[in-house]
Structures are given as structure tokens and as C-alpha cells.
């Protein structure tokens, strides 16, 4: 049976491999090529070399800080949401694995926001935020920081339930015998958490950290619907900044593509670094 599987494996894998090549590798490679071209459609390109990459930061000889602002703004947003989402999701998962009544109901309630689309969710929260802030003569886009914390609140509210489910699955893999042995040895709750639960949960923490990290950097729909980048493009995250460059400025498609390449490299490096750091903790423990 095993020999038959090995023999016919390439035949069954070929359609998926071809789909991956056509649907991902080719567009990805062509996108990198277009970042070195001036174009309005993908067929009328004109090679310009690194001109698109220089135009990211300089417009008509003057420094353009819009993209740099979106980079640090996105990094700050991602750092805050990764911390908030994972800490709260892990805390809720701990509570919901203690055998309290109504556990299944609470799990469902916390997970429900993840089922709502980002655009719809953002419009609902936009009405709520503006209804509250109008009492103080403000809106969600009065400043970049009201927009920032509005985005943080919406994203955390949506993603905490999903990460909670993953943490619950991880907690349920921990052997009750280890917990019981620790209690017999006189370990308190904090010692059991720090010496047993967290080390054994590192594979799950790696997954959740990776997901929240990449989700934070890639966030687009909530940013578009909730703030639209206002005020004055000061609340633009990277994905929205690239979109605005590609479709909001005539003749800047190549520059937008160059930004997308930089965006990919940056997120890939950060994700790989994060994965190595958390995975190394798994090995140590």
C-alpha cells in the first residue's frame, strides 16, 4: 500500500502543485517585476529600474513621510494588538477550562465576533464610537490617536474569541496528572502557571502570536471602513497606504507595487524572527 502511494503521489499532487504555481508563484514573481516598471495595466509596462523605490520616499525632490508614518504606525498597532489579544484570549481560555457552568455558552459568545465580516463590523463600531464621541465634540477620526485606539478596540474584539479557541485546545492537551502532581508538591497557582502551563503551551503561543502578528500587519478592511486613513492619511496602516497609492494616484501603480514588495519583505522577516524566537522556547522547555 505504501509503495502504491509513493508511486502515484506525483500524479495526485500535480494538479495542486500546478494551481499553486499559476495562482501564487507566477503572480508573485510578476508583481516583483512590475515594481521595477511604470504601468497602468499589467500589459503596458515600461522598465524604469529602481525609480519606483526612490519615489516611495521622495516626490518632486521632497521627502514624503506618508509611507514612513504608515510603517511605524502599523508596527505600533501590531505590537499593541498582539499583546492585548493574546493576554486576554489566554486569560479567558484559562477561565473557561476550569469547569465553570455555562462554559460552552461563553465560548460561543466570545467566538461570535470572529464570524462577522471586517467591513460590516467596522461600520457598526463606527456608529457606536461616533455616538459616544459626539458628546465631546469629537469623532473617531478627530486625531490619529482616536482612530488608533478605535482600530485596536475593533480588532481585539473581533480576534480575541478566535485565539481563545486555539488556547483552549492547547490547554486541553496538558495532562491532568502534571497539574495534580504539582498540587501534591505544594505548588501554588502562579507556580503552576509559570512552570507547567506556559512552557507546555509554547507551541500554541507560537501559533497565536504568528496569527495575530501577521493579521496586524495585513489589516485592511477595518482600517478602510472605520477611519479611511483620516485625518489626513495619519491613520493609514500599511495595507491601506499601498491601496491608496495604487488606486488613489494616477500613474503611481508602479510605486504602489514597490511598496507592496517592501511590505512583503518586512512582514516576512518579522514573522520568521518571531517564529524562531518562540519555537526556540519550545525546544528549551
C-alpha positions as CSV (number, residue, x, y, z in Angstrom):
1,X,0.0,0.0,0.0
2,X,2.8,2.4,1.0
3,X,4.7,1.7,-2.3
4,X,1.5,2.4,-4.3
5,X,1.1,5.7,-2.5
6,X,4.6,6.7,-3.3
7,X,4.3,5.6,-6.9
8,X,1.1,7.6,-7.7
9,X,1.7,10.5,-5.3
10,X,3.2,12.8,-8.1
11,X,0.0,12.2,-10.2
12,X,-2.3,13.3,-7.4
13,X,0.0,16.2,-6.2
14,X,0.4,17.6,-9.7
15,X,-2.9,19.4,-10.0
16,X,-2.4,21.1,-6.7
17,X,1.2,22.0,-7.5
18,X,0.2,23.5,-10.8
19,X,-2.6,25.5,-9.2
20,X,-0.1,26.8,-6.6
21,X,2.3,27.8,-9.4
22,X,-0.3,29.5,-11.5
23,X,-2.2,31.1,-8.6
24,X,0.7,32.2,-6.4
25,X,4.2,31.8,-7.8
26,X,3.6,33.4,-11.2
27,X,1.6,36.4,-9.9
28,X,4.1,36.9,-7.1
29,X,7.1,36.9,-9.4
30,X,5.3,39.1,-11.9
31,X,4.4,41.5,-9.1
32,X,8.1,41.9,-8.2
33,X,8.9,42.5,-11.9
34,X,6.2,45.2,-12.1
35,X,7.7,47.0,-9.1
36,X,10.5,48.0,-11.4
37,X,8.2,49.2,-14.1
38,X,5.9,52.1,-14.9
39,X,2.4,50.8,-15.8
40,X,-1.3,51.4,-15.7
41,X,-2.3,47.8,-16.6
42,X,-0.1,44.7,-16.3
43,X,0.5,44.5,-20.0
44,X,1.6,48.1,-20.8
45,X,4.7,48.2,-18.6
46,X,7.8,50.2,-19.2
47,X,11.0,49.4,-17.4
48,X,12.2,52.2,-15.0
49,X,14.6,50.3,-12.7
50,X,14.7,51.5,-9.1
51,X,12.9,54.7,-9.8
52,X,9.7,53.4,-8.2
53,X,11.5,52.6,-5.0
54,X,13.0,56.1,-4.8
55,X,9.6,57.7,-5.4
56,X,8.3,55.9,-2.3
57,X,10.2,58.4,-0.1
58,X,10.8,61.4,-2.4
59,X,8.2,63.2,-4.5
60,X,9.5,66.0,-6.8
61,X,12.7,66.1,-4.8
62,X,10.9,66.5,-1.4
63,X,10.8,63.9,1.3
64,X,7.4,62.2,1.6
65,X,6.8,60.8,5.1
66,X,3.5,59.2,4.4
67,X,4.8,55.7,3.9
68,X,7.3,56.0,6.8
69,X,4.5,57.2,9.0
70,X,2.3,54.2,8.0
71,X,5.2,51.8,8.8
72,X,5.8,52.9,12.4
73,X,2.0,53.4,12.9
74,X,1.4,49.8,11.7
75,X,4.3,48.5,13.9
76,X,2.8,50.2,16.9
77,X,-0.7,49.0,16.1
78,X,0.6,45.4,15.7
79,X,2.6,45.4,18.9
80,X,-0.4,46.6,20.9
81,X,-2.9,44.2,19.4
82,X,-0.6,41.2,19.7
83,X,-0.2,41.8,23.4
84,X,-3.8,42.6,24.1
85,X,-5.3,39.9,22.1
86,X,-3.0,37.1,23.3
87,X,-3.1,38.1,27.0
88,X,-6.9,38.4,27.2
89,X,-7.5,35.4,25.0
90,X,-5.2,33.3,27.2
91,X,-6.8,34.6,30.4
92,X,-10.3,33.8,29.1
93,X,-9.2,30.3,27.9
94,X,-7.8,29.6,31.4
95,X,-11.1,30.6,33.0
96,X,-13.2,28.5,30.5
97,X,-11.1,25.4,31.2
98,X,-11.9,25.4,35.0
99,X,-15.2,23.6,34.6
100,X,-17.4,26.5,35.4
101,X,-21.1,26.4,34.4
102,X,-22.0,27.7,31.0
103,X,-18.6,27.2,29.5
104,X,-19.9,26.2,26.1
105,X,-22.2,29.3,26.0
106,X,-19.3,31.6,26.9
107,X,-17.1,30.1,24.3
108,X,-19.8,30.6,21.6
109,X,-20.4,34.2,22.7
110,X,-16.7,35.1,22.7
111,X,-16.2,33.5,19.3
112,X,-19.2,35.1,17.5
113,X,-17.5,38.4,16.6
114,X,-15.0,36.5,14.5
115,X,-17.9,35.3,12.3
116,X,-18.8,38.9,11.3
117,X,-17.0,40.4,8.3
118,X,-14.5,43.2,8.9
119,X,-16.3,45.8,6.8
120,X,-19.7,45.2,8.5
121,X,-18.1,45.0,11.9
122,X,-16.3,48.3,11.4
123,X,-19.4,50.2,10.2
124,X,-21.3,49.0,13.3
125,X,-18.5,50.1,15.6
126,X,-18.1,53.4,13.7
127,X,-21.7,54.3,14.6
128,X,-21.1,53.3,18.2
129,X,-17.8,55.3,18.6
130,X,-19.2,58.4,16.9
131,X,-22.4,58.3,19.0
132,X,-20.2,58.3,22.1
133,X,-17.6,60.8,21.0
134,X,-20.1,63.4,19.7
135,X,-20.9,64.2,23.3
136,X,-17.3,65.5,23.5
137,X,-17.5,67.2,20.1
138,X,-15.2,64.5,18.6
139,X,-15.4,61.7,16.0
140,X,-13.3,58.6,15.6
141,X,-11.1,60.5,13.1
142,X,-10.6,63.7,15.1
143,X,-7.0,62.7,15.7
144,X,-4.8,59.8,14.6
145,X,-4.9,58.5,18.2
146,X,-8.6,58.3,18.5
147,X,-8.5,56.4,15.2
148,X,-5.7,54.3,16.5
149,X,-7.5,53.2,19.7
150,X,-10.7,52.7,17.8
151,X,-8.9,50.3,15.4
152,X,-7.3,48.5,18.4
153,X,-10.7,48.0,20.1
154,X,-12.4,46.7,17.0
155,X,-9.6,44.3,16.0
156,X,-9.2,43.0,19.6
157,X,-12.9,42.5,20.0
158,X,-13.1,40.5,16.7
159,X,-10.0,38.3,17.2
160,X,-9.9,37.5,20.9
161,X,-12.5,34.8,20.6
162,X,-10.7,33.0,17.8
163,X,-7.4,33.0,19.7
164,X,-9.3,31.9,22.8
165,X,-10.4,28.7,21.0
166,X,-6.9,27.9,20.0
167,X,-5.6,28.4,23.5
168,X,-8.4,26.2,24.9
169,X,-7.3,23.5,22.5
170,X,-3.8,23.8,23.8
171,X,-4.7,23.8,27.4
172,X,-6.8,20.6,27.0
173,X,-3.7,18.8,25.8
174,X,-1.9,19.3,29.1
175,X,-2.0,16.1,31.2
176,X,-4.1,16.5,34.4
177,X,-1.5,14.2,36.1
178,X,1.1,17.0,35.8
179,X,-1.2,19.5,37.5
180,X,-2.2,17.0,40.2
181,X,1.5,16.2,40.9
182,X,2.3,19.9,41.1
183,X,-0.5,20.4,43.7
184,X,0.7,17.5,45.7
185,X,4.2,19.0,45.7
186,X,2.8,22.2,47.1
187,X,2.9,24.5,44.0
188,X,0.7,27.5,44.1
189,X,-1.4,28.8,41.2
190,X,1.3,31.2,39.9
191,X,4.0,28.5,40.1
192,X,1.8,26.0,38.1
193,X,1.1,28.7,35.5
194,X,4.7,29.7,35.1
195,X,6.5,26.4,35.5
196,X,4.0,24.0,33.9
197,X,1.2,25.6,31.9
198,X,3.2,28.3,30.0
199,X,6.1,26.1,29.0
200,X,3.7,23.3,27.7
201,X,1.7,26.0,25.9
202,X,4.6,27.4,23.9
203,X,3.6,25.6,20.6
204,X,0.1,27.2,20.9
205,X,1.5,30.5,21.9
206,X,3.7,30.4,18.8
207,X,0.7,29.8,16.6
208,X,-1.4,32.5,18.2
209,X,1.4,35.1,18.2
210,X,2.2,34.4,14.5
211,X,-1.5,34.8,13.5
212,X,-2.0,38.0,15.5
213,X,1.3,39.4,14.2
214,X,0.5,38.8,10.6
215,X,-3.1,39.9,11.0
216,X,-2.0,43.1,12.5
217,X,0.4,43.9,9.6
218,X,-2.1,42.9,6.9
219,X,-5.1,44.7,8.3
220,X,-7.0,46.5,5.6
221,X,-10.8,46.2,5.6
222,X,-11.3,47.5,9.2
223,X,-8.9,50.4,8.5
224,X,-10.7,51.3,5.3
225,X,-14.2,51.2,6.8
226,X,-13.6,52.6,10.3
227,X,-11.2,55.5,9.6
228,X,-10.5,55.5,5.9
229,X,-7.0,56.7,6.8
230,X,-8.3,60.0,8.2
231,X,-7.4,62.5,9.4
232,X,-5.1,63.4,6.5
233,X,-3.8,59.9,6.0
234,X,-2.5,59.9,9.5
235,X,-4.3,56.6,10.5
236,X,-3.3,54.7,7.4
237,X,-1.9,51.3,8.1
238,X,0.5,49.8,5.5
239,X,-2.1,47.9,3.5
240,X,-4.4,50.9,3.1
241,X,-1.4,53.1,2.2
242,X,-0.4,50.7,-0.6
243,X,-4.0,50.6,-1.8
244,X,-4.3,54.4,-1.7
245,X,-1.0,54.7,-3.8
246,X,-2.1,52.1,-6.3
247,X,-5.7,53.3,-6.9
248,X,-5.7,56.8,-5.5
249,X,-2.9,58.4,-7.5
250,X,-2.8,58.2,-11.3
251,X,0.5,56.9,-12.7
252,X,1.7,55.6,-9.3
253,X,0.8,51.9,-9.8
254,X,4.5,51.0,-10.0
255,X,5.2,52.9,-6.8
256,X,2.4,51.0,-5.1
257,X,3.8,47.8,-6.3
258,X,7.2,48.7,-5.0
259,X,5.6,49.5,-1.6
260,X,3.9,46.1,-1.7
261,X,7.3,44.3,-2.2
262,X,8.9,46.2,0.7
263,X,5.8,45.4,2.8
264,X,6.1,41.6,2.0
265,X,9.8,41.6,2.8
266,X,9.3,43.4,6.1
267,X,6.4,41.2,7.3
268,X,8.2,38.0,6.2
269,X,11.3,38.9,8.1
270,X,9.4,39.8,11.3
271,X,7.3,36.7,11.1
272,X,10.3,34.4,10.6
273,X,12.1,36.1,13.5
274,X,9.1,35.8,15.8
275,X,8.6,32.1,14.8
276,X,12.3,31.3,15.6
277,X,12.1,33.1,18.9
278,X,9.0,31.3,20.2
279,X,10.0,28.0,18.7
280,X,13.3,28.2,20.5
281,X,11.3,28.4,23.7
282,X,9.6,25.2,22.8
283,X,12.9,23.4,22.4
284,X,14.3,24.7,25.7
285,X,11.2,23.6,27.5
